[in-house]
Amino acid sequence: MQVTRYAEARPYEAPEHYDMRCLRLQGKEATETDTIWIGLSHLLPGGHTSLKDAAVEKIYIVIAGELVVETVGGSVTLGVLDSCRLAPGEARALVNRSNAPASVLLAMPT
């Protein structure tokens, strides 16, 4: 078993993420995983990402606040414990349009 304590989770830099702090909880340099890695991102009010795609699918789960997920086809506002899946190649932007911080878990293949 490999445990990552939140207090010891290490930050990582993600390109084109603004007013966000990202922590690696599982996978990559945090733990040995075979298929996925898990990150936790905290977005300040106004925090956002660029509209970018990835070659792999992504799953987002909001755990605090609310978050707007924008795609070429439209946008949706997710609240606490709402989630969404983005297909490989589907461009997305994340935006915190509220006045409160938002936190979101990300799961994606390694």
C-alpha positions, 0 to 999 in steps of 0.5 A: 500500500502506498499512502499520500498524506494530504499534508505531504502531497507535493505540488506540481506545475501545469502549463497554462493553469492560472491562479491554481495550485495543483497537488499530486495525490497518486501516481507519477512521482507521488506513488507507483500506479499502473494505469491512472494518476490523481491530482487535486487542484485549488482554483482561486476566484478567477482561476482558470486554464486555457482551452486545451485538449489532451490525448487521453480522457480526463475525469473531474470531480468538484469537491469544493465550490463550483467550477465552469467546464467549457468545451467547444460544444458549450459549458456546464457549471459543476457543484460539489460532488458533480463530475464530468468526463472529457474524451480524448482530444476534447478541448476543455477550459476550467474557470472559477467564476465565483468569489470563493475558492474551488477544488477539483480532483482530476483522474487521468491515465498515466 
